[in-house]
Amino acid sequence: MTTFFVFAAMIGYLVYRAVTTNFELVDKDYYKNELRYQQVIDASNRSNALSSAVLLNQTERGILLELPAEMKNKTITGELFFYCAYDSRKDRRLVINTGTEAIQVFDKSVIEPGKYTVKINWSSGETNYYSEKSITIH
């Protein structure tokens, strides 16, 4: 009899957890983003053709973004999208505003600790570039 109650309690707990668990594994604008994916592929290929990769590191000062050397002394526009696959409330968009050295430090207090895929979109003139990096914010 006790075994039956323990079994029923475990099943009840599993049903409760299954109903209350939040799964957010897909973009909200999945179909719209899928249609524009060829543009992302082209921008990614242009980014891969540059002399070096985009660097994204966590430092004591913040999150350091360093664009390839070809981006120095150019007007850069774009954004970083910190995408947290398991919690959309942690997602953040930050504007790229690099100086002549193509380096920018972002305040990491605006990003909650967690594991992120950072989608980096930037433009120099009419040319678009794209890169993705994984980072864990502590």
Buried (B, 14 or more C-beta within 10 A) or exposed (E): EEEEEEEEEEEEEEEEEEEEEEEEEEBEEEEEEEEEEEEBEEBBEBBEEBEEEBEBEBEEEBBBBBBBEBBBEBEBBBEBBBBBBEEEEBBBEBEBEBEEEBBBEBEBEEBBEBEBEBBBBBBBEEEBBBBBBEBEBE
